[in-house]
Amino acid sequence: MYKLKDFKYLDTYNCNGKKLGTINDIAINYFDKSIEGFIISCKIFSKKNYVPKEEIVAIGSSIITKAVSTYNGLKFSDIKGMDIINKKGEVIGVVDELLIDDRDFSIKGLIASTGIFHKFVYGKRIFLLNDTILGDNNVLYYGEQEVIFKSMPHKFWKQVNE
């Protein structure tokens, strides 16, 4: 599984080896639950700032692409920071990150931040994208299940395993 931070700031090159820019966002299709491509920041003022996933030749420590184009659709930065609310209208988190399948670049879930103290005590939450609806100002979560990840200090983890 990938997250946005796995791609952010990767250098992007064309097939001739010319650097096109660095990735700073992901172009998403929320309703098809997929990544459409990557938004790059260019050094020169160019309207071509989008790398479609179909044009990507290789992804590693950098991205190599056959072509760049323009993009006017939904980006992850458009939904980052949106409140996630439940069926009762209560805020249960804030969109912080995407969980992306590494095989087909489909979006599997939203990783939500719930505040610094809450995150430290309870961990981060992951909401499956199938159980959400994107609105204008927030994301509605209508599912019953959620996944909670909790980070534990390494010292404590060793004590539990011994």
C-alpha positions, 0 to 999 in steps of 0.5 A, a space after each residue: 500500500 502507498 500513501 501520498 507521502 510515498 510520492 510527494 517530492 519525487 522527481 519526474 523525468 521524461 523519456 529523454 532524461 529531462 527533469 520536468 519537476 517534482 510531484 506535489 499532489 495526486 489527481 484523484 477520481 473519488 467516485 471511481 476510487 482511483 488515482 488518475 495521475 500526479 500533479 507536478 510543480 514545474 520550474 518554468 511556468 507551464 500549463 502542462 503540470 499533470 502526469 497521467 498514470 497511463 503515461 508513466 513508464 517507471 516509478 522508483 526513486 523518481 518517475 519517468 513519463 512519456 507525456 505531460 498534459 493539463 488537469 482541471 479535476 479533483 486533487 487530494 489537496 482539495 479534500 485534505 483537511 475536510 471533516 469526516 462526519 458520521 450519520 449523526 453529524 458528529 465530526 469523527 476525524 479530519 482527512 489527512 492521507 490516502 491509502 492507495 493500492 500498489 497494484 492498480 492505484 485504486 484508493 482503498 481508504 482515507 486516513 484520518 487525524 483526530 487531533 494530536 492528543 487523541 492520535 497519541 492515545 488512540 491512534 489514527 483511523 482508516 475509513 474505507 472509501 466504499 463507506 464514504 460520500 464526498 460532499 462540498 464541505 465534508 465527507 460522510 462516513 456511513 459505515 459501521 467498521 473502522 480500522 484504528 492504528 496505534 503507534 507504540 514506542 519500540 521499548 514498550 513493543 519489545 517488552 510485550 513481545 518478550 
